[in-house]
């Protein structure tokens, strides 16, 4: 996948900065060695070209990392800041972390897992290519999110509306949520689960289908 940044993001990069790429596996997963090298270079923006597994580590910040072309796993790590990270091409796992903000993150090509995280807003995130797991999370708003390629799980979440969301490629789980309106949603590729929601009391299944193209069943 080619890495594309917005004009605003481009301007935020100093013209003298060079974006450096590293395969994490080739570094024998030596994160501290990589950070020392970057520090000597003045901490330029950098890209990890394969998977980056920092789960259960004591790392607190990703520093000047802007892109991971593979999976990024931070589960049960000490991470607190995502730094300049704008994109993850693979899966992104933030389960059981202390991170409170997604910062500059705009897209995740695979799935995004925020289970038991402290994040309350999706911030600048616009798209998730795989599953988005927000079940029982502290997320209160989907903000700029427009599409989810896989399943979207919002059971028991604090999300009150679907915001700018237009499409979900897989199943959409809303059981136990407080969502009262369809918003801008136009299509759900799989099943739509509405049991016990304000939506199920407000609209009939026929009315829902007239507003949203549901590929599966409305439950």
C-alpha positions in Angstrom: 0.0 0.0 0.0 1.3 3.4 -0.9 1.6 5.9 2.0 -0.3 9.1 1.4 -0.4 12.1 3.7 -2.7 15.1 3.6 -1.4 18.5 2.7 -1.8 19.6 6.3 0.3 16.7 7.5 2.9 17.3 4.8 3.3 21.0 5.9 3.7 19.8 9.5 6.9 18.0 8.5 10.0 20.2 8.5 11.2 20.5 4.9 14.7 19.3 6.1 13.3 16.1 7.6 13.9 12.8 5.8 11.4 10.0 6.3 13.4 6.8 7.2 12.1 3.3 6.7 13.1 0.2 8.8 12.1 -3.5 8.8 11.6 -4.2 12.5 12.4 -7.9 12.1 15.8 -7.0 10.6 16.6 -5.1 13.7 16.1 -8.3 15.7 13.2 -6.4 17.4 15.7 -4.2 19.3 13.4 -1.1 19.9 15.9 0.7 22.1 18.7 0.4 19.6 16.4 1.9 16.9 15.5 4.8 19.2 19.1 5.6 19.9 19.9 5.7 16.2 16.9 8.0 15.6 17.9 10.3 18.4 21.4 10.7 16.8 19.6 11.7 13.6 17.4 14.3 15.4 14.4 12.0 15.7 13.2 12.3 12.0 9.8 10.8 11.1 10.1 7.1 10.3 8.2 4.1 8.9 8.2 0.5 10.1 7.9 -1.7 6.9 6.7 -4.9 8.6 4.9 -5.9 11.9 5.7 -4.1 15.1 5.1 -6.1 18.2 5.5 -4.1 21.4 3.0 -6.0 23.5 3.7 -6.3 27.2 6.6 -3.9 26.8 7.5 -0.9 29.0 7.5 1.5 26.1 5.5 4.7 26.8 5.7 6.6 23.4 6.1 5.8 19.7 7.9 9.0 19.2 8.3 10.1 15.6 6.8 7.0 14.1 4.3 7.9 11.4 3.4 4.6 9.7 3.4 0.9 10.3 3.0 -1.1 7.1 2.2 -4.3 8.9 0.4 -5.1 12.2 1.0 -2.9 15.3 0.5 -4.7 18.7 0.6 -2.7 21.9 -1.6 -4.9 24.0 -0.8 -4.7 27.8 2.2 -2.4 27.2 2.9 0.8 29.1 2.2 2.9 26.1 0.7 6.4 26.8 1.3 8.4 23.7 1.1 7.4 20.0 3.3 10.3 19.0 3.1 11.3 15.3 1.5 8.0 14.2 -1.0 8.7 11.3 -1.6 5.2 9.8 -1.4 1.5 10.4 -1.8 -0.7 7.3 -2.5 -3.9 9.2 -4.2 -4.7 12.5 -3.8 -2.3 15.4 -4.2 -3.7 19.0 -4.6 -1.3 21.9 -6.3 -3.7 24.3 -5.6 -3.1 28.0 -3.4 0.0 27.5 -3.2 3.4 29.2 -3.5 5.4 25.9 -6.2 8.2 26.2 -6.0 9.6 22.7 -5.5 8.3 19.1 -3.7 11.5 18.4 -2.9 12.0 14.6 -4.2 8.5 13.6 -6.4 8.8 10.5 -6.6 5.2 9.2 -6.2 1.6 10.1 -6.1 -0.9 7.2 -7.0 -3.9 9.2 -8.9 -4.3 12.5 -8.7 -1.9 15.5 -9.1 -3.3 19.0 -9.8 -0.8 21.8 -11.1 -3.3 24.4 -10.5 -2.1 27.9 -8.6 1.0 26.7 -9.0 4.5 28.2 -9.7 6.2 24.8 -13.0 8.2 24.8 -12.9 9.6 21.3 -11.7 8.3 17.9 -10.3 11.7 17.1 -9.1 12.1 13.5 -9.7 8.4 12.6 -11.8 8.2 9.3 -11.6 4.6 8.3 -11.0 1.1 9.6 -10.5 -1.7 7.0 -11.3 -4.6 9.3 -13.3 -5.1 12.5 -13.6 -2.2 15.0 -14.0 -3.5 18.6 -15.6 -0.8 20.9 -17.6 -3.2 23.1 -17.8 -1.8 26.7 -15.2 0.8 25.8 -15.2 4.4 27.0 -15.7 5.8 23.5 -18.4 8.4 23.5 -18.2 9.6 19.9 -17.2 8.2 16.5 -16.2 11.7 15.4 -14.9 11.6 11.8 -15.2 7.9 11.2 -16.9 7.2 7.9 -16.4 3.5 7.2 -15.6 0.2 8.8 -14.7 -2.7 6.4 -15.5 -5.5 8.8 -17.7 -5.8 11.9 -18.5 -2.9 14.2 -19.2 -3.8 17.8 -20.8 -1.1 20.0 -22.5 -3.3 22.5 -22.7 -1.6 25.9 -20.6 1.4 24.7 -21.3 5.0 25.6 -21.7 6.0 21.9 -25.0 7.9 21.4 -25.0 8.5 17.7 -23.3 7.1 14.6 -21.9 10.5 13.6 -20.4 10.6 10.0 -20.5 6.8 9.6 -21.8 5.8 6.2 -20.9 2.1 5.8 -20.1 -1.1 7.7 -18.9 -4.0 5.6 -19.7 -6.7 8.1 -22.2 -7.0 11.0 -23.2 -4.0 13.1 -23.8 -4.8 16.8 -25.8 -2.1 18.6 -27.3 -4.2 21.5 -27.3 -2.4 24.8 -26.2 0.9 23.2 -27.9 4.2 23.6 -28.0 5.0 19.9 -31.3 6.6 18.9 -30.7 7.6 15.2 -29.4 6.0 12.0 -27.5 9.2 11.2 -25.7 9.1 7.8 -25.5 5.3 7.7 -26.5 4.0 4.3 -25.2 0.4 4.2 -24.5 -2.6 6.4 -23.0 -5.6 4.6 -23.9 -8.2 7.2 -26.5 -8.4 10.0 -27.8 -5.4 11.9 -28.4 -6.1 15.6 -30.8 -3.7 17.2 -32.3 -5.7 20.1 -32.8 -3.6 23.2 -31.9 -0.3 21.6 -33.9 2.9 21.3 -33.8 2.4 17.5 -35.7 -0.9 17.8 -38.5 1.0 19.6 -38.4 4.0 17.3 -38.5 2.2 13.9 -39.9 -1.0 12.5 -37.6 -3.4 10.6 -39.3 -2.3 7.3 -38.6 1.4 8.1 -35.0 0.6 8.9 -34.5 -1.2 5.5 -36.0 1.8 3.7 -33.2 3.9 5.2 -30.3 1.5 5.2 -29.2 -1.2 2.7 -28.8 -4.2 5.0 -27.2 -7.2 3.3 -28.1 -9.6 6.1 -30.8 -9.8 8.7 -32.1 -7.2 11.1 -32.2 -8.8 14.5 
